[in-house]
Amino acid sequence: MKVILQETMDGVGHLGDVINVADGFARNFLLPRRKAVEADSRSIKAFEHAKRAAAEKAKKEKLEIETHAKKVSAVTLTIEAQVGKDDKMFGSVTVKDIAEGLAAQGFTVDRRKIQLGQPIKELGTVTVPIKMPRDVTATVTVCVVKKQEVEASAQPQD
């Protein structure tokens, strides 16, 4: 009996495969558990239509995600860090700091998607990749600069 699989099954086939199986296997296992439907011309056409509709939707979604990724990639974050003697940083710039900086600019990004290998511990510019859905990756430029001395600007000018 020819059937169309509704889900991927180990040793049998993948989702959407039209396979020939024993009548008993189809009648007693696949069809009652809705793991497959009988492959007649009507069900094949319906499945092909559903497949095309899903492909169109996925294409549209990926296009939206790529547009969002381009907007995120255009952002340059400037993070001020406190430094000591010889421009050595106190602490480091972490994924949390980058996520907060993006949120301040209007982009909500899950901090688990920011792929920073290890915290930034030096002044300078670093490019950080951000993993988006559908295998799209955006990159954000993070500039770590010295925090300006508050005391110097707080003293009255005579």
Secondary structure, 3 states (H helix, E strand, C coil): CEEEECCCECCCECCCCEEECCHHHHHHHHCCCCCEEECCHHHHHHHHHHHHHHHHHHHHHHHHHHHHHHHHHCCEEEEEECECHHHCECCCECHHHHHHHHHHCCCCCCHHHECCCCCECCCEEEEEEEEECCCEEEEEEEEEEECCCHHHHHCCCC
